[in-house]
Amino acid sequence: QVQLVESGGGLVQPVGSLRLSCAASGSIFRVYAMGWYRQAPGKQRELVAAVTSAGNTNYADSVKGRFTIAKDNATKAMYLQMNSLKPEDTAVYYCNIVPLGVPGGYWGQGTQVTVSS
């Protein structure tokens, strides 16, 4: 059984930094893409950053230049370095791994990030 567990969330002041981690366990083969999503209260879940198996990255316009996604192919771990955080970055952050042949992939349970002074 595949399980994804996020960690690293918390309360941080504006312009601060956080590093989120996503640990994967279970059998995951032929990963097509990995990504971080977030969902703020009253809003739809949105893509924050994604990386394909080839290493191509994609970022939401709102986080470009501030967030960096990274992955470890061997362990299927994934990271999100978040710098210059803003109050509007406050949300629950979810990691997602999409193997070939698994529509939608697998999701973690989410980790809360709160940016507030």
N, CA, C and O atoms as CSV, one atom per row, in Angstrom:
chain,resi,resn,atom,element,x,y,z
A,1,GLN,N,N,0.843,-1.186,0.000
A,1,GLN,CA,C,0.000,0.000,0.000
A,1,GLN,C,C,0.881,1.239,0.000
A,1,GLN,O,O,1.805,1.367,0.803
A,2,VAL,N,N,0.576,2.145,-0.916
A,2,VAL,CA,C,1.360,3.368,-1.035
A,2,VAL,C,C,0.891,4.386,-0.010
A,2,VAL,O,O,-0.308,4.571,0.202
A,3,GLN,N,N,1.840,5.031,0.611
A,3,GLN,CA,C,1.526,6.075,1.579
A,3,GLN,C,C,2.479,7.236,1.383
A,3,GLN,O,O,3.686,7.041,1.245
A,4,LEU,N,N,1.938,8.443,1.370
A,4,LEU,CA,C,2.731,9.668,1.295
A,4,LEU,C,C,2.508,10.451,2.580
A,4,LEU,O,O,1.374,10.620,3.027
A,5,VAL,N,N,3.586,10.922,3.164
A,5,VAL,CA,C,3.496,11.671,4.415
A,5,VAL,C,C,4.257,12.973,4.272
A,5,VAL,O,O,5.465,12.979,4.038
A,6,GLU,N,N,3.531,14.088,4.415
A,6,GLU,CA,C,4.161,15.403,4.368
A,6,GLU,C,C,4.616,15.807,5.764
A,6,GLU,O,O,4.056,15.375,6.771
A,7,SER,N,N,5.635,16.638,5.795
A,7,SER,CA,C,6.110,17.203,7.054
A,7,SER,C,C,6.780,18.538,6.760
A,7,SER,O,O,7.085,18.860,5.612
A,8,GLY,N,N,7.000,19.304,7.815
A,8,GLY,CA,C,7.715,20.569,7.667
A,8,GLY,C,C,6.842,21.804,7.723
A,8,GLY,O,O,7.353,22.924,7.716
A,9,GLY,N,N,5.537,21.618,7.778
A,9,GLY,CA,C,4.664,22.776,7.867
A,9,GLY,C,C,4.727,23.419,9.235
A,9,GLY,O,O,5.349,22.893,10.157
A,10,GLY,N,N,4.075,24.565,9.357
A,10,GLY,CA,C,4.054,25.253,10.637
A,10,GLY,C,C,3.704,26.708,10.476
A,10,GLY,O,O,3.218,27.140,9.431
A,11,LEU,N,N,3.958,27.455,11.527
A,11,LEU,CA,C,3.693,28.886,11.545
A,11,LEU,C,C,5.001,29.631,11.289
A,11,LEU,O,O,6.014,29.365,11.935
A,12,VAL,N,N,4.967,30.550,10.356
A,12,VAL,CA,C,6.159,31.326,10.021
A,12,VAL,C,C,5.745,32.763,9.757
A,12,VAL,O,O,4.637,33.024,9.288
A,13,GLN,N,N,6.638,33.686,10.059
A,13,GLN,CA,C,6.350,35.091,9.807
A,13,GLN,C,C,6.541,35.431,8.327
A,13,GLN,O,O,7.293,34.756,7.623
A,14,PRO,N,N,5.876,36.453,7.871
A,14,PRO,CA,C,6.090,36.891,6.472
A,14,PRO,C,C,7.570,37.108,6.196
A,14,PRO,O,O,8.325,37.547,7.064
A,15,VAL,N,N,7.961,36.796,4.987
A,15,VAL,CA,C,9.329,36.800,4.435
A,15,VAL,C,C,10.194,35.686,5.001
A,15,VAL,O,O,11.376,35.591,4.671
A,16,GLY,N,N,9.613,34.836,5.856
A,16,GLY,CA,C,10.353,33.697,6.371
A,16,GLY,C,C,10.386,32.557,5.371
A,16,GLY,O,O,9.890,32.682,4.251
A,17,SER,N,N,10.982,31.431,5.793
A,17,SER,CA,C,11.142,30.262,4.932
A,17,SER,C,C,10.689,29.001,5.641
A,17,SER,O,O,10.721,28.905,6.868
A,18,LEU,N,N,10.269,28.041,4.839
A,18,LEU,CA,C,9.953,26.704,5.318
A,18,LEU,C,C,10.368,25.706,4.252
A,18,LEU,O,O,10.414,26.028,3.065
A,19,ARG,N,N,10.667,24.498,4.686
A,19,ARG,CA,C,10.981,23.421,3.746
A,19,ARG,C,C,10.054,22.252,4.032
A,19,ARG,O,O,10.092,21.650,5.105
A,20,LEU,N,N,9.231,21.950,3.060
A,20,LEU,CA,C,8.315,20.825,3.189
A,20,LEU,C,C,8.969,19.572,2.624
A,20,LEU,O,O,9.729,19.627,1.656
A,21,SER,N,N,8.660,18.453,3.243
A,21,SER,CA,C,9.149,17.164,2.771
A,21,SER,C,C,7.975,16.227,2.558
A,21,SER,O,O,6.955,16.323,3.239
A,22,CYS,N,N,8.131,15.328,1.612
A,22,CYS,CA,C,7.123,14.305,1.343
A,22,CYS,C,C,7.852,12.965,1.258
A,22,CYS,O,O,8.673,12.741,0.368
A,23,ALA,N,N,7.539,12.093,2.191
A,23,ALA,CA,C,8.155,10.769,2.222
A,23,ALA,C,C,7.170,9.749,1.673
A,23,ALA,O,O,6.002,9.723,2.059
A,24,ALA,N,N,7.655,8.917,0.776
A,24,ALA,CA,C,6.803,7.903,0.149
A,24,ALA,C,C,7.197,6.514,0.618
A,24,ALA,O,O,8.379,6.208,0.774
A,25,SER,N,N,6.206,5.689,0.838
A,25,SER,CA,C,6.447,4.290,1.175
A,25,SER,C,C,5.514,3.420,0.344
A,25,SER,O,O,4.480,3.879,-0.140
A,26,GLY,N,N,5.896,2.160,0.189
A,26,GLY,CA,C,5.110,1.276,-0.658
A,26,GLY,C,C,5.718,1.190,-2.041
A,26,GLY,O,O,6.738,1.819,-2.324
A,27,SER,N,N,5.103,0.426,-2.877
A,27,SER,CA,C,5.631,0.182,-4.222
A,27,SER,C,C,5.112,1.235,-5.198
A,27,SER,O,O,3.921,1.286,-5.504
A,28,ILE,N,N,6.009,2.055,-5.668
A,28,ILE,CA,C,5.672,3.081,-6.656
A,28,ILE,C,C,6.601,2.897,-7.841
A,28,ILE,O,O,7.819,3.029,-7.718
A,29,PHE,N,N,6.017,2.591,-8.986
A,29,PHE,CA,C,6.822,2.321,-10.177
A,29,PHE,C,C,6.539,3.344,-11.255
A,29,PHE,O,O,5.435,3.879,-11.358
A,30,ARG,N,N,7.557,3.605,-12.054
A,30,ARG,CA,C,7.410,4.432,-13.250
A,30,ARG,C,C,6.690,5.745,-12.942
A,30,ARG,O,O,5.603,6.009,-13.456
A,31,VAL,N,N,7.306,6.545,-12.108
A,31,VAL,CA,C,6.713,7.832,-11.752
A,31,VAL,C,C,6.746,8.762,-12.955
A,31,VAL,O,O,7.786,8.952,-13.585
A,32,TYR,N,N,5.611,9.327,-13.256
A,32,TYR,CA,C,5.508,10.275,-14.368
A,32,TYR,C,C,5.754,11.704,-13.886
A,32,TYR,O,O,6.472,12.474,-14.524
A,33,ALA,N,N,5.150,12.038,-12.761
A,33,ALA,CA,C,5.303,13.399,-12.250
A,33,ALA,C,C,5.067,13.404,-10.743
A,33,ALA,O,O,4.395,12.534,-10.189
A,34,MET,N,N,5.640,14.403,-10.112
A,34,MET,CA,C,5.455,14.623,-8.682
A,34,MET,C,C,5.147,16.092,-8.497
A,34,MET,O,O,5.665,16.939,-9.224
A,35,GLY,N,N,4.306,16.394,-7.529
A,35,GLY,CA,C,3.957,17.802,-7.369
A,35,GLY,C,C,3.454,18.149,-5.992
A,35,GLY,O,O,3.082,17.286,-5.197
A,36,TRP,N,N,3.455,19.437,-5.736
A,36,TRP,CA,C,2.890,20.005,-4.520
A,36,TRP,C,C,1.662,20.830,-4.890
A,36,TRP,O,O,1.688,21.624,-5.830
A,37,TYR,N,N,0.606,20.631,-4.144
A,37,TYR,CA,C,-0.622,21.399,-4.294
A,37,TYR,C,C,-0.934,22.063,-2.957
A,37,TYR,O,O,-0.388,21.686,-1.920
A,38,ARG,N,N,-1.810,23.046,-2.998
A,38,ARG,CA,C,-2.257,23.664,-1.756
A,38,ARG,C,C,-3.720,24.038,-1.853
A,38,ARG,O,O,-4.264,24.259,-2.935
A,39,GLN,N,N,-4.335,24.100,-0.693
A,39,GLN,CA,C,-5.735,24.486,-0.632
A,39,GLN,C,C,-5.936,25.409,0.560
A,39,GLN,O,O,-5.733,25.026,1.712
A,40,ALA,N,N,-6.339,26.629,0.253
A,40,ALA,CA,C,-6.635,27.608,1.285
A,40,ALA,C,C,-8.121,27.512,1.646
A,40,ALA,O,O,-8.913,27.014,0.845
A,41,PRO,N,N,-8.508,27.974,2.819
A,41,PRO,CA,C,-9.925,27.904,3.214
A,41,PRO,C,C,-10.823,28.590,2.196
A,41,PRO,O,O,-10.575,29.732,1.809
A,42,GLY,N,N,-11.862,27.894,1.768
A,42,GLY,CA,C,-12.819,28.463,0.838
A,42,GLY,C,C,-12.373,28.498,-0.608
A,42,GLY,O,O,-13.078,29.025,-1.468
A,43,LYS,N,N,-11.194,27.933,-0.883
A,43,LYS,CA,C,-10.664,27.954,-2.246
A,43,LYS,C,C,-10.440,26.531,-2.749
A,43,LYS,O,O,-10.374,25.579,-1.971
A,44,GLN,N,N,-10.325,26.414,-4.063
A,44,GLN,CA,C,-10.044,25.120,-4.657
A,44,GLN,C,C,-8.570,24.765,-4.504
A,44,GLN,O,O,-7.715,25.640,-4.368
A,45,ARG,N,N,-8.295,23.482,-4.527
A,45,ARG,CA,C,-6.915,23.027,-4.496
A,45,ARG,C,C,-6.234,23.478,-5.782
A,45,ARG,O,O,-6.802,23.375,-6.869
A,46,GLU,N,N,-5.009,23.980,-5.645
A,46,GLU,CA,C,-4.283,24.470,-6.811
A,46,GLU,C,C,-2.877,23.896,-6.841
A,46,GLU,O,O,-2.291,23.564,-5.810
A,47,LEU,N,N,-2.355,23.790,-8.054
A,47,LEU,CA,C,-0.987,23.335,-8.228
A,47,LEU,C,C,-0.026,24.433,-7.798
A,47,LEU,O,O,-0.184,25.596,-8.170
A,48,VAL,N,N,0.966,24.051,-7.015
A,48,VAL,CA,C,2.014,24.986,-6.601
A,48,VAL,C,C,3.265,24.768,-7.443
A,48,VAL,O,O,3.821,25.710,-8.006
A,49,ALA,N,N,3.693,23.530,-7.519
A,49,ALA,CA,C,4.903,23.210,-8.264
A,49,ALA,C,C,4.876,21.737,-8.628
A,49,ALA,O,O,4.333,20.911,-7.893
A,50,ALA,N,N,5.464,21.418,-9.767
A,50,ALA,CA,C,5.510,20.029,-10.211
A,50,ALA,C,C,6.827,19.762,-10.918
A,50,ALA,O,O,7.460,20.670,-11.458
A,51,VAL,N,N,7.226,18.494,-10.902
A,51,VAL,CA,C,8.445,18.094,-11.590
A,51,VAL,C,C,8.177,16.744,-12.252
A,51,VAL,O,O,7.611,15.843,-11.632
A,52,THR,N,N,8.583,16.610,-13.502
A,52,THR,CA,C,8.384,15.358,-14.211
A,52,THR,C,C,9.570,14.423,-13.986
A,52,THR,O,O,10.580,14.804,-13.394
A,53,SER,N,N,9.424,13.210,-14.465
A,53,SER,CA,C,10.510,12.239,-14.329
A,53,SER,C,C,11.760,12.704,-15.073
A,53,SER,O,O,12.878,12.319,-14.728
A,54,ALA,N,N,11.559,13.533,-16.093
A,54,ALA,CA,C,12.693,14.052,-16.865
A,54,ALA,C,C,13.340,15.260,-16.202
A,54,ALA,O,O,14.367,15.758,-16.663
A,55,GLY,N,N,12.731,15.723,-15.118
A,55,GLY,CA,C,13.308,16.861,-14.410
A,55,GLY,C,C,12.748,18.210,-14.821
A,55,GLY,O,O,13.227,19.244,-14.356
A,56,ASN,N,N,11.755,18.217,-15.672
A,56,ASN,CA,C,11.131,19.483,-16.057
A,56,ASN,C,C,10.233,19.970,-14.932
A,56,ASN,O,O,9.471,19.197,-14.351
A,57,THR,N,N,10.328,21.248,-14.634
A,57,THR,CA,C,9.565,21.818,-13.530
A,57,THR,C,C,8.528,22.815,-14.031
A,57,THR,O,O,8.657,23.398,-15.108
A,58,ASN,N,N,7.504,22.986,-13.216
A,58,ASN,CA,C,6.438,23.932,-13.523
A,58,ASN,C,C,5.995,24.546,-12.204
A,58,ASN,O,O,5.785,23.837,-11.220
A,59,TYR,N,N,5.854,25.858,-12.189
A,59,TYR,CA,C,5.475,26.568,-10.976
A,59,TYR,C,C,4.270,27.457,-11.228
A,59,TYR,O,O,4.104,28.004,-12.318
A,60,ALA,N,N,3.440,27.594,-10.220
A,60,ALA,CA,C,2.377,28.589,-10.283
A,60,ALA,C,C,3.019,29.974,-10.351
A,60,ALA,O,O,4.063,30.210,-9.744
A,61,ASP,N,N,2.400,30.870,-11.080
A,61,ASP,CA,C,2.967,32.204,-11.226
A,61,ASP,C,C,3.173,32.871,-9.872
A,61,ASP,O,O,4.118,33.640,-9.697
A,62,SER,N,N,2.314,32.589,-8.935
A,62,SER,CA,C,2.365,33.264,-7.645
A,62,SER,C,C,3.565,32.850,-6.802
A,62,SER,O,O,3.894,33.529,-5.830
A,63,VAL,N,N,4.222,31.751,-7.157
A,63,VAL,CA,C,5.355,31.284,-6.345
A,63,VAL,C,C,6.667,31.277,-7.114
A,63,VAL,O,O,7.711,30.968,-6.539
A,64,LYS,N,N,6.639,31.605,-8.378
A,64,LYS,CA,C,7.869,31.608,-9.173
A,64,LYS,C,C,8.912,32.531,-8.553
A,64,LYS,O,O,8.618,33.662,-8.165
A,65,GLY,N,N,10.126,32.022,-8.472
A,65,GLY,CA,C,11.208,32.803,-7.898
A,65,GLY,C,C,11.295,32.708,-6.390
A,65,GLY,O,O,12.278,33.155,-5.800
A,66,ARG,N,N,10.288,32.135,-5.756
A,66,ARG,CA,C,10.288,32.010,-4.290
A,66,ARG,C,C,10.326,30.561,-3.831
A,66,ARG,O,O,10.938,30.248,-2.810
A,67,PHE,N,N,9.682,29.681,-4.572
A,67,PHE,CA,C,9.600,28.266,-4.207
A,67,PHE,C,C,10.452,27.434,-5.158
A,67,PHE,O,O,10.608,27.768,-6.332
A,68,THR,N,N,10.997,26.345,-4.628
A,68,THR,CA,C,11.775,25.418,-5.443
A,68,THR,C,C,11.385,23.988,-5.094
A,68,THR,O,O,11.378,23.593,-3.928
A,69,ILE,N,N,11.065,23.232,-6.116
A,69,ILE,CA,C,10.713,21.829,-5.923
A,69,ILE,C,C,11.927,20.964,-6.229
A,69,ILE,O,O,12.703,21.253,-7.139
A,70,ALA,N,N,12.073,19.902,-5.455
A,70,ALA,CA,C,13.178,18.963,-5.674
A,70,ALA,C,C,12.687,17.556,-5.382
A,70,ALA,O,O,11.729,17.358,-4.635
A,71,LYS,N,N,13.362,16.580,-5.984
A,71,LYS,CA,C,12.955,15.196,-5.777
A,71,LYS,C,C,14.166,14.295,-5.676
A,71,LYS,O,O,15.254,14.616,-6.154
A,72,ASP,N,N,13.949,13.166,-5.045
A,72,ASP,CA,C,14.969,12.128,-4.950
A,72,ASP,C,C,14.407,10.911,-5.671
A,72,ASP,O,O,13.487,10.264,-5.170
A,73,ASN,N,N,14.947,10.598,-6.832
A,73,ASN,CA,C,14.391,9.509,-7.636
A,73,ASN,C,C,14.500,8.155,-6.935
A,73,ASN,O,O,13.637,7.292,-7.093
A,74,ALA,N,N,15.550,7.985,-6.173
A,74,ALA,CA,C,15.778,6.684,-5.546
A,74,ALA,C,C,14.746,6.387,-4.455
A,74,ALA,O,O,14.251,5.265,-4.341
A,75,THR,N,N,14.434,7.398,-3.667
A,75,THR,CA,C,13.526,7.187,-2.537
A,75,THR,C,C,12.110,7.674,-2.812
A,75,THR,O,O,11.209,7.442,-2.005
A,76,LYS,N,N,11.902,8.343,-3.935
A,76,LYS,CA,C,10.607,8.961,-4.275
A,76,LYS,C,C,10.269,10.078,-3.295
A,76,LYS,O,O,9.113,10.491,-3.211
A,77,ALA,N,N,11.253,10.573,-2.558
A,77,ALA,CA,C,11.002,11.711,-1.674
A,77,ALA,C,C,10.913,12.990,-2.496
A,77,ALA,O,O,11.453,13.084,-3.599
A,78,MET,N,N,10.230,13.951,-1.941
A,78,MET,CA,C,10.032,15.217,-2.652
A,78,MET,C,C,10.098,16.347,-1.635
A,78,MET,O,O,9.739,16.174,-0.470
A,79,TYR,N,N,10.558,17.497,-2.090
A,79,TYR,CA,C,10.747,18.623,-1.190
A,79,TYR,C,C,10.212,19.901,-1.839
A,79,TYR,O,O,10.134,20.014,-3.063
A,80,LEU,N,N,9.852,20.841,-0.997
A,80,LEU,CA,C,9.452,22.158,-1.475
A,80,LEU,C,C,10.095,23.197,-0.575
A,80,LEU,O,O,9.706,23.360,0.581
A,81,GLN,N,N,11.073,23.892,-1.110
A,81,GLN,CA,C,11.713,24.980,-0.385
A,81,GLN,C,C,10.915,26.238,-0.651
A,81,GLN,O,O,10.747,26.648,-1.800
A,82,MET,N,N,10.426,26.847,0.407
A,82,MET,CA,C,9.574,28.030,0.273
A,82,MET,C,C,10.257,29.210,0.952
A,82,MET,O,O,10.457,29.207,2.167
A,83,ASN,N,N,10.607,30.202,0.173
A,83,ASN,CA,C,11.255,31.399,0.678
A,83,ASN,C,C,10.352,32.611,0.476
A,83,ASN,O,O,9.395,32.575,-0.298
A,84,SER,N,N,10.678,33.671,1.181
A,84,SER,CA,C,9.924,34.931,1.060
A,84,SER,C,C,8.424,34.684,1.171
A,84,SER,O,O,7.643,35.163,0.349
A,85,LEU,N,N,8.039,33.946,2.174
A,85,LEU,CA,C,6.640,33.564,2.325
A,85,LEU,C,C,5.754,34.773,2.581
A,85,LEU,O,O,6.155,35.748,3.217
A,86,LYS,N,N,4.542,34.676,2.064
A,86,LYS,CA,C,3.558,35.739,2.184
A,86,LYS,C,C,2.310,35.197,2.889
A,86,LYS,O,O,2.071,33.989,2.877
A,87,PRO,N,N,1.527,36.066,3.492
A,87,PRO,CA,C,0.285,35.578,4.130
A,87,PRO,C,C,-0.607,34.803,3.168
A,87,PRO,O,O,-1.297,33.871,3.582
A,88,GLU,N,N,-0.603,35.171,1.904
A,88,GLU,CA,C,-1.440,34.470,0.932
A,88,GLU,C,C,-0.937,33.075,0.585
A,88,GLU,O,O,-1.603,32.341,-0.145
A,89,ASP,N,N,0.219,32.706,1.095
A,89,ASP,CA,C,0.703,31.335,0.935
A,89,ASP,C,C,0.104,30.398,1.984
A,89,ASP,O,O,0.309,29.186,1.930
A,90,THR,N,N,-0.623,30.956,2.920
A,90,THR,CA,C,-1.248,30.147,3.964
A,90,THR,C,C,-2.234,29.162,3.349
A,90,THR,O,O,-3.146,29.550,2.619
A,91,ALA,N,N,-2.038,27.884,3.654
A,91,ALA,CA,C,-2.878,26.832,3.080
A,91,ALA,C,C,-2.437,25.488,3.641
A,91,ALA,O,O,-1.421,25.384,4.328
A,92,VAL,N,N,-3.220,24.467,3.335
A,92,VAL,CA,C,-2.774,23.098,3.562
A,92,VAL,C,C,-2.068,22.646,2.291
A,92,VAL,O,O,-2.615,22.744,1.192
A,93,TYR,N,N,-0.857,22.154,2.455
A,93,TYR,CA,C,-0.045,21.733,1.320
A,93,TYR,C,C,-0.056,20.202,1.228
A,93,TYR,O,O,0.134,19.497,2.220
A,94,TYR,N,N,-0.283,19.720,0.017
A,94,TYR,CA,C,-0.374,18.288,-0.247
A,94,TYR,C,C,0.678,17.870,-1.267
A,94,TYR,O,O,0.953,18.602,-2.218
A,95,CYS,N,N,1.256,16.708,-1.070
A,95,CYS,CA,C,2.131,16.173,-2.106
A,95,CYS,C,C,1.366,15.127,-2.903
A,95,CYS,O,O,0.456,14.468,-2.398
A,96,ASN,N,N,1.760,14.999,-4.146
A,96,ASN,CA,C,1.098,14.120,-5.096
A,96,ASN,C,C,2.142,13.444,-5.966
A,96,ASN,O,O,3.034,14.099,-6.504
A,97,ILE,N,N,2.026,12.132,-6.101
A,97,ILE,CA,C,2.908,11.379,-6.987
A,97,ILE,C,C,2.037,10.640,-7.994
A,97,ILE,O,O,1.105,9.926,-7.622
A,98,VAL,N,N,2.347,10.817,-9.259
A,98,VAL,CA,C,1.551,10.213,-10.328
A,98,VAL,C,C,2.399,9.201,-11.085
A,98,VAL,O,O,3.231,9.583,-11.908
A,99,PRO,N,N,2.196,7.918,-10.817
A,99,PRO,CA,C,2.880,6.909,-11.628
A,99,PRO,C,C,2.129,6.701,-12.943
A,99,PRO,O,O,0.936,6.992,-13.032
A,100,LEU,N,N,2.813,6.208,-13.939
A,100,LEU,CA,C,2.150,5.859,-15.189
A,100,LEU,C,C,1.092,4.802,-14.912
A,100,LEU,O,O,1.342,3.827,-14.203
A,101,GLY,N,N,-0.102,5.006,-15.483
A,101,GLY,CA,C,-1.171,4.032,-15.321
A,101,GLY,C,C,-1.985,4.190,-14.058
A,101,GLY,O,O,-2.865,3.374,-13.783
A,102,VAL,N,N,-1.708,5.228,-13.282
A,102,VAL,CA,C,-2.473,5.466,-12.056
A,102,VAL,C,C,-3.074,6.869,-12.136
A,102,VAL,O,O,-2.475,7.831,-11.655
A,103,PRO,N,N,-4.254,6.987,-12.742
A,103,PRO,CA,C,-4.863,8.314,-12.897
A,103,PRO,C,C,-5.011,9.038,-11.564
A,103,PRO,O,O,-5.547,8.488,-10.602
A,104,GLY,N,N,-4.538,10.252,-11.520
A,104,GLY,CA,C,-4.614,11.038,-10.299
A,104,GLY,C,C,-3.496,10.755,-9.313
A,104,GLY,O,O,-3.163,11.612,-8.494
A,105,GLY,N,N,-2.934,9.613,-9.375
A,105,GLY,CA,C,-1.811,9.272,-8.519
A,105,GLY,C,C,-2.202,9.098,-7.063
A,105,GLY,O,O,-3.344,8.778,-6.734
A,106,TYR,N,N,-1.220,9.319,-6.203
A,106,TYR,CA,C,-1.391,9.175,-4.762
A,106,TYR,C,C,-1.227,10.527,-4.076
A,106,TYR,O,O,-0.488,11.391,-4.548
A,107,TRP,N,N,-1.930,10.697,-2.953
A,107,TRP,CA,C,-1.914,11.962,-2.220
A,107,TRP,C,C,-1.524,11.739,-0.770
A,107,TRP,O,O,-1.823,10.704,-0.174
A,108,GLY,N,N,-0.853,12.730,-0.225
A,108,GLY,CA,C,-0.596,12.739,1.199
A,108,GLY,C,C,-1.780,13.331,1.944
A,108,GLY,O,O,-2.776,13.728,1.340
A,109,GLN,N,N,-1.656,13.386,3.261
A,109,GLN,CA,C,-2.761,13.878,4.084
A,109,GLN,C,C,-2.717,15.394,4.266
A,109,GLN,O,O,-3.673,15.994,4.757
A,110,GLY,N,N,-1.615,16.001,3.871
A,110,GLY,CA,C,-1.507,17.451,3.945
A,110,GLY,C,C,-0.780,17.941,5.182
A,110,GLY,O,O,-0.792,17.297,6.232
A,111,THR,N,N,-0.147,19.094,5.035
A,111,THR,CA,C,0.510,19.747,6.161
A,111,THR,C,C,0.161,21.236,6.118
A,111,THR,O,O,0.188,21.861,5.058
A,112,GLN,N,N,-0.162,21.786,7.275
A,112,GLN,CA,C,-0.618,23.174,7.346
A,112,GLN,C,C,0.570,24.127,7.332
A,112,GLN,O,O,1.538,23.951,8.072
A,113,VAL,N,N,0.477,25.126,6.486
A,113,VAL,CA,C,1.444,26.224,6.463
A,113,VAL,C,C,0.673,27.510,6.748
A,113,VAL,O,O,-0.280,27.848,6.047
A,114,THR,N,N,1.099,28.209,7.778
A,114,THR,CA,C,0.455,29.471,8.150
A,114,THR,C,C,1.504,30.563,8.177
A,114,THR,O,O,2.495,30.475,8.901
A,115,VAL,N,N,1.274,31.591,7.379
A,115,VAL,CA,C,2.197,32.723,7.311
A,115,VAL,C,C,1.500,33.917,7.946
A,115,VAL,O,O,0.533,34.453,7.403
A,116,SER,N,N,2.002,34.320,9.095
A,116,SER,CA,C,1.351,35.381,9.842
A,116,SER,C,C,2.330,36.009,10.813
A,116,SER,O,O,3.218,35.345,11.349
A,117,SER,N,N,2.151,37.299,11.028
A,117,SER,CA,C,2.969,37.985,12.019
A,117,SER,C,C,2.272,37.990,13.375
A,117,SER,O,O,2.810,38.527,14.344
